[in-house]
Amino acid sequence: MLWLSMCQTSNALDPIAANSRPWAKVEKFWRFCQLYGDYQATSPSLRRQLAINIEQDRDKAKSCSMLSR
């Protein structure tokens, strides 16, 4: 873990896109695990609504980030 956080500012990583760096991959996996856990913890009758809410939140975040550019 320490290596991943220290090497984020390494000159060797400069040519690598930010979203494909080692720490970014760990963060994506962590978010997936959290979402999957939430999905499994939700009762089967409410899972569809949870998926819809997650997608709507993602769309809102994407549109807000596009507006701020």
N, C-alpha and C positions, 0 to 999 in steps of 0.2 A: 504494500500500500504506500509506503513512504517513497519508494522509487517512482511510482506513478505520479504522485503529486510533485516530486522534485523535478522530474524530467519534462514537465509541461512547458517550461520556459527554455528548454534546450535548443541550441541553434540547429541541431540535427533534425528537430521536429518542425522547423519553420516551413519546409516545403510540403508537409503533410497537412491536409485540410483539417480544420479544427474539429469537425464532427466525426473524423475517423481516428483521432488520437486515442491512445489507450484509456485515458480517464473518461472520455466521452462514451466509449463503449461500455465501461463499467456503469456509468450513470444511466444509460439506456436500459441495460439489463436490470438495474435496481428499480427503475420506474415500471418496467414490465412486471417484475415480481410483485410490486405493490398493487398494480392494477389487477393482476391475476388473483392475488389474495383477496382483494375486495370483491371481485367477481365470484369467487368460490364461497366467500362468507355471506353473500347475498342469497336470499331464498330463490329457488328456481323461478317462481312466478314474477319476481322483480328484476331478474337479470337482464331481460331485454331493455327495460327502461334504464337500467344502469349503463348499458352499452350506448344507448341513445344519448344520455346525459354526458357521458365522457366524450363522445364525438362532437356534440354541440360545444362543450367547453374547449375542445381542441380547435374547432373552427373559429370561436371567438378570439382565442389567443392568437391564432394565425392572422386574423383580420386586424387585430390591434397592432401586431408587430409590423404588418404591411403599412399601416397608417403612420407609424412612427418613423419610417425610413425616409 
